[in-house]
Amino acid sequence: MVIIPSILTDSSQELISRVQSVAGLGLTVQVDFMDGQFVPTKSVSPDDLPELLRDVEWEAHLMVRDPLSWSPPLYRLGVSRVYWHVEALDGVLRLPRPSSRIEHGLALRLETPVTAIESYVPSLTSLLLLSIEKPGYQGEVFSEAVYEKIRTVKARYPQLKLTIDGGVKIEHMKPLSKLGVDRVAVGSTFWKFGDPKTVLAAFRQATL
């Protein structure tokens, strides 16, 4: 199970500091984007992104009303994977150009049923399930309601790479691993305990 440090911030300096702190660890970093409309909070915007993102492997989780217009600046900075929320789409996955080298996944709020992705599945390779009730805020509590959604995804769409995002702590790692989750995005818990290398080792150990 791949561990992905997640960065939710409205400060470009904090974003730079966190990206630098995991440089050399061979990790993919997730940057969260919020527009104050899809969720009440706002984050850094694509215009605030530092050039150093070109030097790391990173993905984007777009919690925005219009993911199509937010995506092109991310492509120019070398994003490798972009998650769009199914709740912000109209039933058709329209990919902007150039985007052929970039993986596009869908994300679901905790309350959105898995059936919402049905029309997109033929062009889908990755799915992100939120495991918190209030996206856009740090320190939210992990909801075990996501476990049943994981089982549903694995039964219906075993070909999809599955990421769980929100409130994940060390004690959740083993249950998520046993359910077959492919990736886990870890936010505030990853950053508040000091040395990222030590935190990463603890999370990896917890899956064993």
C-alpha angles and dihedrals in degrees: 000000000000118000115215119190108224123212120204112175144130091213121088089199092056089048091053092047094051095046090050092049093062097040111128095023093100093238134144110231123211119215116200121215125197128177101195090248109068085041124011096246131076130220137185111307126228088260090061096056118121122235090236088080086078087069098054138057107254143164133198131227108201113204092176139118095238110034092167093066094042095054108068095068088053091053090055090056093053103258110177101197132022125194117206120191113245088216089066095051132081102224100282126086101222109184118203121225133285094032106113094111093048125083115228118203134176128237129208130203114233092256096047113099120237089240088074090080095053098105092047099048097095090063097034130102104162136038130191120202119198112224098194132075098225112044118196096048130094123234097027118159119260112244118218087206085087091070093074091048089053090053090050093050093047092049097045103030109024090159093068121096105231127213125187116206132183137053094003114164133176093268091060095055099083096047090048091048092050090052090057100251110169101201137017123201109210118194130169094004090059095052104041100063101067125239110051092209091058093045091049092052091050092051092048092048090052091064093060 
